[in-house]
Amino acid sequence: MEPGNSAKGTQMALLAAAIVLVLSVWFAGTVAVPGLIRDGLVSPGRAAWLTAAVQLGFVAGTLLSAVLSLADRLDARRLFCACALVAAVATLTQTAVAPSGTAALALRFVAGATMAGVYPVGMKLAASWAKGDLGLLIGIVVGALTLGSALPHLLPGLIGSVDWRVAYGGAGGLAALGGLLVLGFRPGPLMGARPPFQPAQMLEAWRNRGLRLANLGYLGHMWELYAMWAWIGVFLVGVLGRPQVGSWVFGIMAAGAVGCVVAGLAADRWNRARVAALCMLVSGGCALVIGPAAAWPALALGVAFVWGFAVVADSAQFSACVVSLSPPDYVGTMLTVQTSMGFLLTAVVIGALPHVMALLSPGLAFALLGIGPLLGAIAMWRLAPMLDQALSPR
């Protein structure tokens, strides 16, 4: 391996580890909530608010970051570290307050808001090393997020129920470690200069036709992704006829981490917008057919694994398109605007889907999720010729 590639590999491994560690605060609730409900410390409805508070906090944090262009105007590593440490303090403090009170919700909101300085900034840091492999590098970042999302589903089966204080305390400690770890990351040669403060720059995400199409594709993707992750376990409980499906959910979600890398490699060889469109056609198709497949449990599981692979495989390519099409000094802002819009949409869809499931059926509700990626694929297909004419990926 060439020295430059060796340095890049080391830096990407360091960045991916830091992201997984810090994002543990996002998914701490997934581990803590079952124990809280079992001990009668929180109702299922209140538990849903603990999860929603993180999502809403992230949306608020990304909106603020986008308006102030924080991801571009501040030192990216120090912003990442500072946000990680605030998230760590908020999550550790969670162990000292009433688990379902207003303070608990506020702390979860703060933890979510700080992720605006971690996830989009992590993608910017990864892109600084890109040289013909932008899709793969951002795919590694999204793959790290995907593994972090999947792990809480596996833990109860491995170590049993986790005390809620241990879940929050452990996540807080890991976040602090991840924040300090990123200080050892060395940005690549393509890190943009710090631009002047221009709040209106965030509107470029909609004014620029290429960015607009990439963001429309991303919204179609986010319409489906988190709702699928949130409710595939409920669907499998009905299909398999047993309450313990955590290991299956872990496998399905973890397949997406592989999908991120495979799609990233493909996107760096071919047009990344077309690769994303293909992934969306596959995932949208799975959403449409998994309901009828439920009559045959083995088939439904097979479809679920294909869906898990494809549903997030395209995620990095929307960000890679934004990096390729953005003004170089405002890459972080454009990535932050994109994630803000997407996660705002997920908060709505995740909340609405259980009501649709009750009104129709899980299979029909999942079929409605297929609308997003199928429409998003159209946007990405229209974007593809513009990428062919753009400068070489950075």
C-alpha positions as CSV (number, residue, x, y, z in Angstrom):
1,M,0.0,0.0,0.0
2,E,1.3,3.5,-0.9
3,P,2.2,5.7,2.1
4,G,-0.6,8.1,1.2
5,N,-3.1,5.3,1.2
6,S,-1.8,3.9,4.5
7,A,-2.2,7.3,6.1
8,K,-5.7,7.7,4.7
9,G,-6.6,4.2,6.0
10,T,-5.4,5.0,9.5
11,Q,-7.2,8.3,9.6
12,M,-10.5,6.8,8.4
13,A,-10.3,4.0,10.9
14,L,-9.7,6.6,13.6
15,L,-12.7,8.7,12.4
16,A,-15.0,5.7,12.1
17,A,-14.2,4.6,15.6
18,A,-14.8,8.1,17.0
19,I,-18.2,8.3,15.3
20,V,-19.3,4.9,16.6
21,L,-18.3,5.8,20.1
22,V,-20.0,9.2,20.1
23,L,-23.2,8.1,18.4
24,S,-23.7,5.6,21.3
25,V,-25.4,8.5,23.1
26,W,-28.0,8.6,20.3
27,F,-28.9,4.9,20.7
28,A,-28.5,4.7,24.5
29,G,-32.3,5.0,24.9
30,T,-32.8,1.9,22.8
31,V,-30.8,0.0,25.4
32,A,-32.2,1.9,28.5
33,V,-35.9,2.0,27.7
34,P,-36.8,-1.7,28.0
35,G,-35.4,-1.7,31.6
36,L,-37.2,1.5,32.4
37,I,-40.6,0.1,31.1
38,R,-40.0,-3.2,33.0
39,D,-39.3,-1.4,36.3
40,G,-42.4,0.8,35.8
41,L,-40.3,4.0,35.7
42,V,-41.6,5.1,32.3
43,S,-44.7,4.4,30.3
44,P,-44.4,3.2,26.6
45,G,-45.8,6.6,25.5
46,R,-43.2,8.5,27.5
47,A,-40.5,6.2,26.3
48,A,-41.4,7.2,22.7
49,W,-40.9,10.8,23.7
50,L,-37.4,10.0,25.0
51,T,-36.6,8.7,21.5
52,A,-38.3,11.6,19.7
53,A,-36.5,14.2,21.8
54,V,-33.2,13.0,20.4
55,Q,-34.5,13.2,16.8
56,L,-36.0,16.7,17.4
57,G,-32.8,17.8,19.1
58,F,-30.8,16.8,16.1
59,V,-33.1,18.7,13.7
60,A,-32.8,21.8,15.9
61,G,-29.0,21.4,16.1
62,T,-28.5,21.0,12.4
63,L,-30.8,24.0,11.7
64,L,-28.7,26.2,14.0
65,S,-25.5,24.9,12.6
66,A,-26.6,25.4,9.0
67,V,-27.7,29.0,9.7
68,L,-24.4,29.8,11.4
69,S,-22.3,27.7,9.0
70,L,-20.6,26.2,12.1
71,A,-19.3,23.1,10.2
72,D,-17.4,25.4,7.9
73,R,-16.5,28.4,10.0
74,L,-15.1,26.5,13.0
75,D,-12.2,24.0,13.2
76,A,-14.0,20.7,12.4
77,R,-12.1,18.5,14.8
78,R,-12.6,20.9,17.7
79,L,-16.3,21.3,16.9
80,F,-16.7,17.5,16.8
81,C,-14.8,17.1,20.1
82,A,-16.8,19.9,21.9
83,C,-20.1,18.5,20.8
84,A,-19.1,15.0,21.8
85,L,-18.1,16.2,25.3
86,V,-21.4,18.1,25.7
87,A,-23.3,15.0,24.6
88,A,-21.3,13.0,27.1
89,V,-22.1,15.3,30.0
90,A,-25.8,15.4,29.1
91,T,-26.0,11.6,28.9
92,L,-24.1,11.1,32.1
93,T,-26.4,13.6,33.9
94,Q,-29.3,11.5,32.6
95,T,-28.5,9.0,35.4
96,A,-29.0,11.6,38.1
97,V,-32.5,12.8,37.1
98,A,-36.0,11.2,37.1
99,P,-35.9,9.0,34.0
100,S,-39.2,10.1,32.6
101,G,-39.3,13.7,33.8
102,T,-38.9,17.0,31.9
103,A,-35.2,17.1,32.7
104,A,-34.7,13.7,31.1
105,L,-36.4,14.8,27.9
106,A,-34.4,18.1,27.9
107,L,-31.1,16.1,28.3
108,R,-32.1,13.8,25.5
109,F,-32.8,16.8,23.3
110,V,-29.4,18.3,24.1
111,A,-27.7,15.0,23.3
112,G,-29.5,14.9,19.9
113,A,-28.6,18.6,19.2
114,T,-24.9,18.0,19.7
115,M,-25.0,15.2,17.1
116,A,-25.2,18.1,14.5
117,G,-21.5,18.7,15.3
118,V,-20.7,15.0,14.9
119,Y,-22.4,13.3,12.0
120,P,-22.3,15.9,9.2
121,V,-18.9,17.1,10.4
122,G,-17.7,13.5,10.3
123,M,-18.7,13.3,6.7
124,K,-16.8,16.6,5.9
125,L,-13.7,15.2,7.6
126,A,-13.9,12.0,5.6
127,A,-14.4,13.9,2.3
128,S,-11.1,15.9,3.0
129,W,-9.2,12.7,2.2
130,A,-11.1,11.8,-1.0
131,K,-9.2,11.2,-4.2
132,G,-11.4,9.2,-6.6
133,D,-13.0,7.3,-3.6
134,L,-15.4,9.9,-2.2
135,G,-18.3,7.4,-2.2
136,L,-16.4,4.8,-0.3
137,L,-15.1,7.2,2.3
138,I,-18.5,8.6,3.1
139,G,-19.9,5.1,2.9
140,I,-17.5,4.1,5.7
141,V,-18.9,7.0,7.9
142,V,-22.5,6.0,7.1
143,G,-21.6,2.3,7.7
144,A,-20.3,3.3,11.2
145,L,-23.6,5.0,11.9
146,T,-25.5,1.9,10.7
147,L,-23.5,-0.4,12.9
148,G,-24.1,1.9,15.8
149,S,-27.8,1.9,15.1
150,A,-27.9,-1.9,14.9
151,L,-25.8,-2.8,18.0
152,P,-28.5,-2.0,20.7
153,H,-30.7,-4.7,19.1
154,L,-28.1,-7.3,19.7
155,L,-27.0,-6.4,23.2
156,P,-30.0,-7.7,25.2
157,G,-29.6,-11.1,23.6
158,L,-25.9,-11.2,24.5
159,I,-25.8,-9.8,28.0
160,G,-29.5,-9.7,29.0
161,S,-31.4,-6.7,30.2
162,V,-29.2,-3.7,30.8
163,D,-29.9,-1.3,33.8
164,W,-30.9,2.1,32.5
165,R,-28.2,3.9,34.5
166,V,-25.5,1.6,33.1
167,A,-26.8,2.2,29.5
168,Y,-26.7,6.0,29.9
169,G,-23.5,6.1,31.9
170,G,-21.7,3.8,29.5
171,A,-22.8,5.8,26.5
172,G,-21.7,9.0,28.1
173,G,-18.3,7.6,28.8
174,L,-17.9,6.2,25.2
175,A,-18.9,9.6,23.8
176,A,-16.3,11.4,25.8
177,L,-13.7,8.9,24.6
178,G,-14.8,9.4,21.0
179,G,-14.6,13.1,21.3
180,L,-11.0,13.0,22.6
181,L,-10.1,10.4,20.0
182,V,-11.1,12.6,17.1
183,L,-8.4,15.1,18.1
184,G,-5.9,12.7,16.8
185,F,-7.5,12.7,13.4
186,R,-5.5,14.6,10.7
187,P,-7.7,16.2,8.0
188,G,-6.8,15.4,4.4
189,P,-5.5,17.9,1.9
190,L,-9.0,18.8,0.6
191,M,-10.3,20.5,3.8
192,G,-11.8,23.8,2.6
193,A,-10.9,27.2,3.9
194,R,-13.0,28.8,6.6
195,P,-15.5,31.1,4.8
196,P,-17.1,34.4,6.0
197,F,-20.4,34.3,7.9
198,Q,-23.1,34.2,5.2
199,P,-26.4,32.9,6.7
200,A,-28.1,33.0,3.2
201,Q,-25.6,30.4,2.0
202,M,-27.7,27.7,3.4
203,L,-30.4,28.5,0.7
204,E,-27.9,27.4,-1.9
205,A,-29.0,23.9,-1.1
206,W,-32.3,24.7,-2.8
207,R,-31.2,27.3,-5.4
208,N,-28.7,25.1,-7.0
209,R,-30.5,22.6,-9.3
210,G,-28.0,19.8,-8.7
211,L,-28.1,20.2,-4.9
212,R,-31.9,20.4,-5.1
213,L,-32.1,17.1,-6.9
214,A,-29.7,15.4,-4.6
215,N,-31.7,16.7,-1.6
216,L,-35.0,15.5,-3.1
217,G,-33.4,12.1,-3.6
218,Y,-32.2,12.1,0.1
219,L,-35.7,13.0,1.3
220,G,-37.1,10.1,-0.6
221,H,-34.5,7.9,1.1
222,M,-35.2,9.3,4.6
223,W,-38.9,8.8,4.1
224,E,-38.2,5.1,4.2
225,L,-35.0,4.5,6.1
226,Y,-35.6,5.2,9.8
227,A,-39.2,4.1,9.8
228,M,-38.1,0.8,8.4
229,W,-35.4,0.5,11.1
230,A,-37.9,1.5,13.8
231,W,-40.7,-0.9,12.9
232,I,-39.2,-3.9,11.1
233,G,-38.9,-5.7,14.5
234,V,-42.7,-5.3,15.1
235,F,-43.3,-6.7,11.6
236,L,-41.0,-9.7,12.3
237,V,-42.7,-10.4,15.6
238,G,-46.0,-11.0,13.7
239,V,-44.3,-13.0,10.9
240,L,-42.2,-15.3,13.2
241,G,-44.8,-15.5,16.0
242,R,-42.3,-14.8,18.8
243,P,-41.4,-11.7,20.8
244,Q,-37.6,-12.1,20.7
245,V,-36.4,-10.9,17.3
246,G,-33.5,-8.7,18.3
247,S,-30.8,-10.8,16.7
248,W,-32.7,-10.8,13.4
249,V,-33.1,-7.1,13.5
250,F,-29.4,-6.6,14.2
251,G,-28.5,-8.8,11.2
252,I,-30.9,-6.9,8.9
253,M,-29.6,-3.5,9.9
254,A,-26.0,-4.6,10.0
255,A,-26.4,-5.8,6.4
256,G,-26.8,-2.1,5.6
257,A,-23.2,-1.4,6.7
258,V,-22.0,-3.9,4.1
259,G,-24.3,-2.2,1.6
260,C,-22.8,1.2,2.3
261,V,-19.3,-0.1,1.4
262,V,-20.4,-2.0,-1.7
263,A,-22.4,0.9,-3.0
264,G,-19.5,3.2,-2.2
265,L,-17.1,1.1,-4.3
266,A,-19.6,0.9,-7.1
267,A,-20.3,4.7,-7.0
268,D,-16.6,5.5,-7.3
269,R,-16.4,3.5,-10.5
270,W,-19.8,4.5,-12.1
271,N,-22.1,7.5,-11.8
272,R,-23.0,7.7,-8.1
273,A,-26.5,9.1,-8.8
274,R,-27.4,6.1,-10.9
275,V,-26.0,3.8,-8.2
276,A,-28.2,5.5,-5.6
277,A,-31.2,5.3,-7.9
278,L,-30.6,1.6,-8.3
279,C,-30.4,1.1,-4.6
280,M,-33.6,3.0,-4.1
281,L,-35.4,0.9,-6.7
282,V,-34.4,-2.3,-4.9
283,S,-35.3,-0.9,-1.4
284,G,-38.6,0.5,-2.7
285,G,-39.4,-2.8,-4.3
286,C,-38.7,-4.6,-1.0
287,A,-41.1,-2.3,0.8
288,L,-43.8,-3.1,-1.7
289,V,-43.4,-6.9,-1.6
290,I,-42.5,-7.7,2.0
291,G,-46.2,-7.5,3.1
292,P,-47.3,-10.3,0.7
293,A,-44.2,-12.2,1.5
294,A,-45.2,-12.5,5.2
295,A,-47.3,-15.6,4.3
296,W,-43.9,-17.4,3.9
297,P,-41.7,-16.5,6.9
298,A,-38.4,-17.6,5.3
299,L,-39.2,-15.5,2.2
300,A,-40.1,-12.5,4.3
301,L,-36.8,-12.8,6.2
302,G,-35.0,-13.0,2.9
303,V,-36.7,-9.9,1.6
304,A,-36.0,-8.1,4.9
305,F,-32.3,-8.8,4.6
306,V,-32.2,-7.6,1.0
307,W,-34.2,-4.5,2.2
308,G,-31.7,-4.0,5.1
309,F,-28.8,-4.1,2.6
310,A,-30.3,-1.7,0.1
311,V,-32.2,0.7,2.3
312,V,-29.1,2.5,3.6
313,A,-26.6,1.5,0.9
314,D,-27.5,4.7,-1.1
315,S,-27.3,7.0,1.9
316,A,-23.6,8.0,1.5
317,Q,-24.1,8.8,-2.2
318,F,-26.5,11.6,-1.5
319,S,-23.9,13.2,0.7
320,A,-21.1,12.5,-1.8
321,C,-23.2,14.2,-4.5
322,V,-23.6,17.2,-2.2
323,V,-19.8,17.3,-1.6
324,S,-19.2,17.2,-5.4
325,L,-21.7,19.9,-6.2
326,S,-21.2,22.3,-3.3
327,P,-19.0,25.4,-3.1
328,P,-15.8,24.0,-1.6
329,D,-15.8,26.3,1.4
330,Y,-19.4,25.5,2.3
331,V,-19.4,21.7,2.1
332,G,-20.1,21.3,5.8
333,T,-23.1,23.7,5.7
334,M,-24.6,21.9,2.7
335,L,-24.2,18.5,4.4
336,T,-25.8,19.9,7.5
337,V,-28.8,21.4,5.6
338,Q,-29.3,18.0,3.9
339,T,-29.3,16.0,7.1
340,S,-31.5,18.5,8.9
341,M,-34.3,18.2,6.2
342,G,-34.0,14.4,6.2
343,F,-34.2,13.9,9.9
344,L,-37.1,16.3,10.3
345,L,-39.0,14.1,7.8
346,T,-38.1,10.9,9.7
347,A,-39.5,12.3,12.9
348,V,-42.9,12.7,11.1
349,V,-42.9,9.3,9.4
350,I,-41.7,7.3,12.4
351,G,-44.5,8.8,14.5
352,A,-47.2,8.3,11.8
353,L,-46.3,4.7,10.8
354,P,-47.7,2.9,13.8
355,H,-51.1,4.6,13.3
356,V,-51.1,3.6,9.6
357,M,-50.2,0.0,10.7
358,A,-53.1,-0.1,13.1
359,L,-55.5,1.3,10.4
360,L,-54.3,-0.9,7.6
361,S,-51.7,-3.6,8.3
362,P,-47.9,-3.6,8.7
363,G,-47.4,-4.9,5.2
364,L,-49.5,-2.1,3.6
365,A,-47.9,0.5,5.8
366,F,-44.5,-0.7,4.6
367,A,-45.7,-0.5,1.0
368,L,-46.4,3.2,1.6
369,L,-42.8,3.6,2.6
370,G,-41.9,2.4,-0.9
371,I,-43.3,5.7,-2.4
372,G,-40.3,7.7,-1.1
373,P,-37.4,5.8,-2.6
374,L,-39.2,5.3,-5.9
375,L,-39.8,9.0,-6.3
376,G,-36.3,9.7,-5.0
377,A,-34.9,7.4,-7.7
378,I,-36.4,9.7,-10.3
379,A,-34.7,12.7,-8.9
380,M,-31.3,10.9,-8.8
381,W,-31.7,9.7,-12.4
382,R,-32.3,13.3,-13.5
383,L,-29.2,14.3,-11.5
384,A,-26.9,11.7,-13.1
385,P,-26.1,13.6,-16.3
386,M,-25.1,16.7,-14.2
387,L,-22.6,14.6,-12.3
388,D,-21.1,13.4,-15.6
389,Q,-20.4,17.0,-16.4
390,A,-19.1,18.0,-13.0
391,L,-15.5,18.1,-11.9
392,S,-13.9,14.9,-10.8
393,P,-15.0,13.8,-7.3
394,R,-12.8,15.3,-4.6
